């Protein structure tokens, strides 16, 4: 029987931590900590911080 391999590095690219200018963490490389997330028409995503700023998040939205 073949050994199992860890393909998560291939599937999930390395993402950076995202902080607002008020220094609050909105994305900790795995979990989105923003309370509100919006998808823009160009496919980019933004999260709303508690200080009411919209911060771009490194997420990808695909319309399947």
Helices and strands as residue ranges (DSSP letters): H 8-11, E 18-19, E 25-27, E 36-39, E 45-48, E 54-57
